[in-house]
Amino acid sequence: MITHPPEETRSVKKPSWLKVPFPSKSGFFSVSSLLEKHNLHTICRSAKCPNIAECWTAKTATFLILGNTCTRNCAFCAVDKGIPSPLSEEEPKDVAEAAATLGLSHVVVTSVTRDDLPDGGASQFVRTVQAIRERIPGATIEVLIPDFGGNDDSLRQVVLAAPDILNHNLETTEPLYPKINRPPANYQRSLGVLRKAKEWRMVTKSGLMIGLGETEEDLFRAFADLGQAGCDLLTIGQYLQPTRGHAPVSKYYAPQEFARLKDVALGLGLSDVESGPLVRSSFHAHKLYDNYKRNRKGAACAT
């Protein structure tokens, strides 16, 4: 049962299970230097991801394309907002080169939202996928895309580039969309992105943040909506307030609550779920995809 603490108790310190190590190993700084060399951005740094020390120390990162400035103003996100710079023609090959240098076998690429571009940046995703395929032929590629303003032609461009996973985050429950500064209609738009991608035979994935004030009923409805949209994979993680100017945390969920939510989501149509306080869309993404493939292969053999 999801319960929310009284308003006056919500400013308590983060619980122990949200503590993360301070970056101090050489691997972390070598990734930082590599990104600076190629003038690349990552969602790890731009969104203040709590897992940056672990991931960069292990020499992995999630690339952020289309620049580093978002044209939307979501209340949960730490990425810079404003007027973005022109696209870099070198960005796709620089991402591919950095991924090859890091020795990545599973490459995750996401982006800011670019409502200023006619195709929402879809063509840059296509060029990036193609560049990675050319530079690292055996790599699997996961793209975490924006909604492209609901433009099916833009989505189709990305699907035709044939990434291995198409990820689009629902972020939170439908009633909370106004709280995160998103039009309520965008919830159904995001479900439509996932539904259409599944119709086009993509492996689909989404993500939810919890701790923004969602009710149990609405959270379970989001799981069911994703299942009905054909979404294959889901990540569930604790929302962490990036700055005082962002939406506040309503509740810190305990690890055992995340375990229960995973069970509920699996029972509502999702094929596999990664659920935990520090889980993020791309955290251990290769493991979630490998498990999915293994389970699918096992199911096929069983029949």
Secondary structure in CASP SS format (residue, H / E / C, confidence):
PFRMAT SS
TARGET T0000
AUTHOR 0000-0000-0000
METHOD secondary structure of the structure
MODEL  1
M C 1.00
I C 1.00
T C 1.00
H C 1.00
P C 1.00
P C 1.00
E H 1.00
E H 1.00
T H 1.00
R C 1.00
S C 1.00
V C 1.00
K C 1.00
K C 1.00
P C 1.00
S H 1.00
W H 1.00
L H 1.00
K C 1.00
V C 1.00
P C 1.00
F C 1.00
P C 1.00
S C 1.00
K C 1.00
S H 1.00
G H 1.00
F H 1.00
F H 1.00
S H 1.00
V H 1.00
S H 1.00
S H 1.00
L H 1.00
L H 1.00
E H 1.00
K H 1.00
H C 1.00
N C 1.00
L C 1.00
H E 1.00
T E 1.00
I H 1.00
C H 1.00
R H 1.00
S H 1.00
A C 1.00
K C 1.00
C C 1.00
P C 1.00
N C 1.00
I H 1.00
A H 1.00
E H 1.00
C H 1.00
W H 1.00
T H 1.00
A C 1.00
K C 1.00
T C 1.00
A C 1.00
T E 1.00
F E 1.00
L E 1.00
I E 1.00
L C 1.00
G C 1.00
N C 1.00
T E 1.00
C E 1.00
T C 1.00
R C 1.00
N C 1.00
C C 1.00
A C 1.00
F C 1.00
C C 1.00
A C 1.00
V C 1.00
D E 1.00
K E 1.00
G C 1.00
I C 1.00
P C 1.00
S C 1.00
P C 1.00
L C 1.00
S C 1.00
E C 1.00
E C 1.00
E H 1.00
P H 1.00
K H 1.00
D H 1.00
V H 1.00
A H 1.00
E H 1.00
A H 1.00
A H 1.00
A H 1.00
T H 1.00
L H 1.00
G C 1.00
L C 1.00
S C 1.00
H E 1.00
V E 1.00
V E 1.00
V E 1.00
T E 1.00
S E 1.00
V C 1.00
T C 1.00
R C 1.00
D C 1.00
D C 1.00
L C 1.00
P C 1.00
D C 1.00
G C 1.00
G C 1.00
A H 1.00
S H 1.00
Q H 1.00
F H 1.00
V H 1.00
R H 1.00
T H 1.00
V H 1.00
Q H 1.00
A H 1.00
I H 1.00
R H 1.00
E H 1.00
R H 1.00
I C 1.00
P C 1.00
G C 1.00
A C 1.00
T E 1.00
I E 1.00
E E 1.00
V E 1.00
L E 1.00
I C 1.00
P C 1.00
D C 1.00
F H 1.00
G H 1.00
G H 1.00
N C 1.00
D H 1.00
D H 1.00
S H 1.00
L H 1.00
R H 1.00
Q H 1.00
V H 1.00
V H 1.00
L H 1.00
A C 1.00
A C 1.00
P C 1.00
D C 1.00
I E 1.00
L E 1.00
N E 1.00
H C 1.00
N C 1.00
L C 1.00
E E 1.00
T C 1.00
T C 1.00
E H 1.00
P H 1.00
L H 1.00
Y C 1.00
P C 1.00
K C 1.00
I C 1.00
N C 1.00
R C 1.00
P C 1.00
P C 1.00
A H 1.00
N H 1.00
Y H 1.00
Q H 1.00
R H 1.00
S H 1.00
L H 1.00
G H 1.00
V H 1.00
L H 1.00
R H 1.00
K H 1.00
A H 1.00
K H 1.00
E H 1.00
W C 1.00
R C 1.00
M C 1.00
V C 1.00
T E 1.00
K E 1.00
S E 1.00
G E 1.00
L E 1.00
M E 1.00
I E 1.00
G C 1.00
L C 1.00
G C 1.00
E C 1.00
T C 1.00
E H 1.00
E H 1.00
D H 1.00
L H 1.00
F H 1.00
R H 1.00
A H 1.00
F H 1.00
A H 1.00
D H 1.00
L H 1.00
G H 1.00
Q H 1.00
A C 1.00
G C 1.00
C C 1.00
D C 1.00
L E 1.00
L E 1.00
T E 1.00
I E 1.00
G E 1.00
Q E 1.00
Y C 1.00
L C 1.00
Q C 1.00
P C 1.00
T C 1.00
R C 1.00
G C 1.00
H C 1.00
A C 1.00
P C 1.00
V C 1.00
S C 1.00
K C 1.00
Y C 1.00
Y C 1.00
A C 1.00
P H 1.00
Q H 1.00
E H 1.00
F H 1.00
A H 1.00
R H 1.00
L H 1.00
K H 1.00
D H 1.00
V H 1.00
A H 1.00
L H 1.00
G H 1.00
L C 1.00
G C 1.00
L C 1.00
S C 1.00
D E 1.00
V E 1.00
E E 1.00
S E 1.00
G C 1.00
P C 1.00
L C 1.00
V C 1.00
R C 1.00
S C 1.00
S C 1.00
F C 1.00
H C 1.00
A H 1.00
H H 1.00
K H 1.00
L H 1.00
Y H 1.00
D H 1.00
N H 1.00
Y H 1.00
K H 1.00
R H 1.00
N H 1.00
R H 1.00
K H 1.00
G H 1.00
A H 1.00
A H 1.00
C H 1.00
A H 1.00
T C 1.00
END
